[in-house]
């Protein structure tokens, strides 16, 4: 998924994104984060919602599973299964 989405979640910033990569999965039910269709009208509506709500998110927990240590552990586990 786009790295900027994970960075925004880590900084508790609102997000307006189109449905690319795993953006929908990463954002999930985070407050003030929106997935839009790739149409200007839909993106504009998402931006309006984010600006009107004006709140920071509490979505940092949505990306805890993406830490370098956890990903490294998963890769090591996968290698152990393969070998």
PyMOL CGO cylinders between C-alpha atoms (Angstrom):
from pymol import cmd
from pymol.cgo import CYLINDER

trace = [
    CYLINDER, 0.00, 0.00, 0.00, 1.08, 3.59, -0.29, 0.3, 1, 1, 1, 1, 1, 1,
    CYLINDER, 1.08, 3.59, -0.29, 3.61, 4.40, 2.43, 0.3, 1, 1, 1, 1, 1, 1,
    CYLINDER, 3.61, 4.40, 2.43, 2.06, 7.82, 2.94, 0.3, 1, 1, 1, 1, 1, 1,
    CYLINDER, 2.06, 7.82, 2.94, -1.09, 6.20, 4.36, 0.3, 1, 1, 1, 1, 1, 1,
    CYLINDER, -1.09, 6.20, 4.36, 0.91, 4.42, 7.04, 0.3, 1, 1, 1, 1, 1, 1,
    CYLINDER, 0.91, 4.42, 7.04, 2.85, 7.61, 7.78, 0.3, 1, 1, 1, 1, 1, 1,
    CYLINDER, 2.85, 7.61, 7.78, -0.38, 9.59, 8.13, 0.3, 1, 1, 1, 1, 1, 1,
    CYLINDER, -0.38, 9.59, 8.13, -1.85, 6.97, 10.48, 0.3, 1, 1, 1, 1, 1, 1,
    CYLINDER, -1.85, 6.97, 10.48, 1.33, 7.04, 12.57, 0.3, 1, 1, 1, 1, 1, 1,
    CYLINDER, 1.33, 7.04, 12.57, 0.93, 10.83, 12.87, 0.3, 1, 1, 1, 1, 1, 1,
    CYLINDER, 0.93, 10.83, 12.87, -2.81, 10.57, 13.63, 0.3, 1, 1, 1, 1, 1, 1,
    CYLINDER, -2.81, 10.57, 13.63, -3.73, 12.60, 10.55, 0.3, 1, 1, 1, 1, 1, 1,
    CYLINDER, -3.73, 12.60, 10.55, -6.99, 12.35, 8.60, 0.3, 1, 1, 1, 1, 1, 1,
    CYLINDER, -6.99, 12.35, 8.60, -6.74, 10.41, 5.34, 0.3, 1, 1, 1, 1, 1, 1,
    CYLINDER, -6.74, 10.41, 5.34, -8.58, 10.68, 2.06, 0.3, 1, 1, 1, 1, 1, 1,
    CYLINDER, -8.58, 10.68, 2.06, -7.49, 7.98, -0.39, 0.3, 1, 1, 1, 1, 1, 1,
    CYLINDER, -7.49, 7.98, -0.39, -8.68, 6.09, -3.40, 0.3, 1, 1, 1, 1, 1, 1,
    CYLINDER, -8.68, 6.09, -3.40, -8.94, 2.31, -3.08, 0.3, 1, 1, 1, 1, 1, 1,
    CYLINDER, -8.94, 2.31, -3.08, -5.37, 1.26, -3.97, 0.3, 1, 1, 1, 1, 1, 1,
    CYLINDER, -5.37, 1.26, -3.97, -3.20, -1.53, -2.64, 0.3, 1, 1, 1, 1, 1, 1,
    CYLINDER, -3.20, -1.53, -2.64, -4.25, -2.44, 0.88, 0.3, 1, 1, 1, 1, 1, 1,
    CYLINDER, -4.25, -2.44, 0.88, -5.36, 1.11, 1.75, 0.3, 1, 1, 1, 1, 1, 1,
    CYLINDER, -5.36, 1.11, 1.75, -8.87, -0.05, 2.66, 0.3, 1, 1, 1, 1, 1, 1,
    CYLINDER, -8.87, -0.05, 2.66, -7.51, -2.76, 4.97, 0.3, 1, 1, 1, 1, 1, 1,
    CYLINDER, -7.51, -2.76, 4.97, -4.96, -0.48, 6.64, 0.3, 1, 1, 1, 1, 1, 1,
    CYLINDER, -4.96, -0.48, 6.64, -7.44, 2.36, 7.21, 0.3, 1, 1, 1, 1, 1, 1,
    CYLINDER, -7.44, 2.36, 7.21, -10.28, 0.05, 8.32, 0.3, 1, 1, 1, 1, 1, 1,
    CYLINDER, -10.28, 0.05, 8.32, -12.61, 1.89, 10.69, 0.3, 1, 1, 1, 1, 1, 1,
    CYLINDER, -12.61, 1.89, 10.69, -10.24, 4.73, 11.58, 0.3, 1, 1, 1, 1, 1, 1,
    CYLINDER, -10.24, 4.73, 11.58, -12.07, 7.93, 12.45, 0.3, 1, 1, 1, 1, 1, 1,
    CYLINDER, -12.07, 7.93, 12.45, -11.83, 10.72, 9.89, 0.3, 1, 1, 1, 1, 1, 1,
    CYLINDER, -11.83, 10.72, 9.89, -10.26, 8.47, 7.24, 0.3, 1, 1, 1, 1, 1, 1,
    CYLINDER, -10.26, 8.47, 7.24, -12.05, 7.95, 3.94, 0.3, 1, 1, 1, 1, 1, 1,
    CYLINDER, -12.05, 7.95, 3.94, -11.72, 5.67, 0.92, 0.3, 1, 1, 1, 1, 1, 1,
    CYLINDER, -11.72, 5.67, 0.92, -13.17, 7.28, -2.22, 0.3, 1, 1, 1, 1, 1, 1,
    CYLINDER, -13.17, 7.28, -2.22, -13.87, 6.26, -5.79, 0.3, 1, 1, 1, 1, 1, 1,
    CYLINDER, -13.87, 6.26, -5.79, -11.36, 7.60, -8.29, 0.3, 1, 1, 1, 1, 1, 1,
    CYLINDER, -11.36, 7.60, -8.29, -13.70, 10.40, -9.32, 0.3, 1, 1, 1, 1, 1, 1,
    CYLINDER, -13.70, 10.40, -9.32, -13.00, 14.07, -8.58, 0.3, 1, 1, 1, 1, 1, 1,
    CYLINDER, -13.00, 14.07, -8.58, -16.45, 14.55, -7.01, 0.3, 1, 1, 1, 1, 1, 1,
    CYLINDER, -16.45, 14.55, -7.01, -15.93, 11.64, -4.61, 0.3, 1, 1, 1, 1, 1, 1,
    CYLINDER, -15.93, 11.64, -4.61, -12.43, 12.76, -3.66, 0.3, 1, 1, 1, 1, 1, 1,
    CYLINDER, -12.43, 12.76, -3.66, -13.68, 16.32, -3.07, 0.3, 1, 1, 1, 1, 1, 1,
    CYLINDER, -13.68, 16.32, -3.07, -16.44, 14.97, -0.82, 0.3, 1, 1, 1, 1, 1, 1,
    CYLINDER, -16.44, 14.97, -0.82, -13.90, 12.96, 1.20, 0.3, 1, 1, 1, 1, 1, 1,
    CYLINDER, -13.90, 12.96, 1.20, -11.73, 16.05, 1.61, 0.3, 1, 1, 1, 1, 1, 1,
    CYLINDER, -11.73, 16.05, 1.61, -14.75, 18.09, 2.75, 0.3, 1, 1, 1, 1, 1, 1,
    CYLINDER, -14.75, 18.09, 2.75, -15.62, 15.43, 5.33, 0.3, 1, 1, 1, 1, 1, 1,
    CYLINDER, -15.62, 15.43, 5.33, -12.06, 15.32, 6.65, 0.3, 1, 1, 1, 1, 1, 1,
    CYLINDER, -12.06, 15.32, 6.65, -11.83, 19.11, 6.87, 0.3, 1, 1, 1, 1, 1, 1,
    CYLINDER, -11.83, 19.11, 6.87, -15.26, 19.53, 8.45, 0.3, 1, 1, 1, 1, 1, 1,
    CYLINDER, -15.26, 19.53, 8.45, -14.58, 16.92, 11.11, 0.3, 1, 1, 1, 1, 1, 1,
    CYLINDER, -14.58, 16.92, 11.11, -11.22, 18.51, 11.81, 0.3, 1, 1, 1, 1, 1, 1,
    CYLINDER, -11.22, 18.51, 11.81, -10.20, 15.79, 14.23, 0.3, 1, 1, 1, 1, 1, 1,
    CYLINDER, -10.20, 15.79, 14.23, -7.03, 13.82, 14.39, 0.3, 1, 1, 1, 1, 1, 1,
    CYLINDER, -7.03, 13.82, 14.39, -7.38, 10.08, 14.24, 0.3, 1, 1, 1, 1, 1, 1,
    CYLINDER, -7.38, 10.08, 14.24, -6.65, 7.51, 16.89, 0.3, 1, 1, 1, 1, 1, 1,
    CYLINDER, -6.65, 7.51, 16.89, -5.59, 5.07, 14.21, 0.3, 1, 1, 1, 1, 1, 1,
    CYLINDER, -5.59, 5.07, 14.21, -2.00, 4.53, 15.19, 0.3, 1, 1, 1, 1, 1, 1,
    CYLINDER, -2.00, 4.53, 15.19, -3.04, 1.07, 16.41, 0.3, 1, 1, 1, 1, 1, 1,
    CYLINDER, -3.04, 1.07, 16.41, -4.08, 0.19, 12.84, 0.3, 1, 1, 1, 1, 1, 1,
    CYLINDER, -4.08, 0.19, 12.84, -0.42, 0.05, 11.80, 0.3, 1, 1, 1, 1, 1, 1,
    CYLINDER, -0.42, 0.05, 11.80, 1.27, -1.53, 14.83, 0.3, 1, 1, 1, 1, 1, 1,
    CYLINDER, 1.27, -1.53, 14.83, 1.32, -4.86, 13.02, 0.3, 1, 1, 1, 1, 1, 1,
    CYLINDER, 1.32, -4.86, 13.02, 3.46, -3.24, 10.31, 0.3, 1, 1, 1, 1, 1, 1,
    CYLINDER, 3.46, -3.24, 10.31, 6.52, -2.57, 12.47, 0.3, 1, 1, 1, 1, 1, 1,
    CYLINDER, 6.52, -2.57, 12.47, 9.87, -3.72, 11.09, 0.3, 1, 1, 1, 1, 1, 1,
    CYLINDER, 9.87, -3.72, 11.09, 10.33, -6.21, 13.94, 0.3, 1, 1, 1, 1, 1, 1,
    CYLINDER, 10.33, -6.21, 13.94, 6.95, -7.84, 13.40, 0.3, 1, 1, 1, 1, 1, 1,
    CYLINDER, 6.95, -7.84, 13.40, 7.44, -8.06, 9.65, 0.3, 1, 1, 1, 1, 1, 1,
    CYLINDER, 7.44, -8.06, 9.65, 10.93, -9.53, 10.15, 0.3, 1, 1, 1, 1, 1, 1,
    CYLINDER, 10.93, -9.53, 10.15, 9.50, -12.16, 12.52, 0.3, 1, 1, 1, 1, 1, 1,
    CYLINDER, 9.50, -12.16, 12.52, 6.86, -13.10, 9.95, 0.3, 1, 1, 1, 1, 1, 1,
    CYLINDER, 6.86, -13.10, 9.95, 9.50, -13.45, 7.23, 0.3, 1, 1, 1, 1, 1, 1,
    CYLINDER, 9.50, -13.45, 7.23, 11.68, -15.63, 9.48, 0.3, 1, 1, 1, 1, 1, 1,
    CYLINDER, 11.68, -15.63, 9.48, 8.68, -17.81, 10.33, 0.3, 1, 1, 1, 1, 1, 1,
    CYLINDER, 8.68, -17.81, 10.33, 7.93, -18.17, 6.63, 0.3, 1, 1, 1, 1, 1, 1,
    CYLINDER, 7.93, -18.17, 6.63, 11.53, -19.16, 5.86, 0.3, 1, 1, 1, 1, 1, 1,
    CYLINDER, 11.53, -19.16, 5.86, 11.46, -21.75, 8.67, 0.3, 1, 1, 1, 1, 1, 1,
    CYLINDER, 11.46, -21.75, 8.67, 8.30, -23.27, 7.20, 0.3, 1, 1, 1, 1, 1, 1,
    CYLINDER, 8.30, -23.27, 7.20, 9.84, -23.41, 3.74, 0.3, 1, 1, 1, 1, 1, 1,
    CYLINDER, 9.84, -23.41, 3.74, 13.11, -24.95, 4.92, 0.3, 1, 1, 1, 1, 1, 1,
]
cmd.load_cgo(trace, "trace")
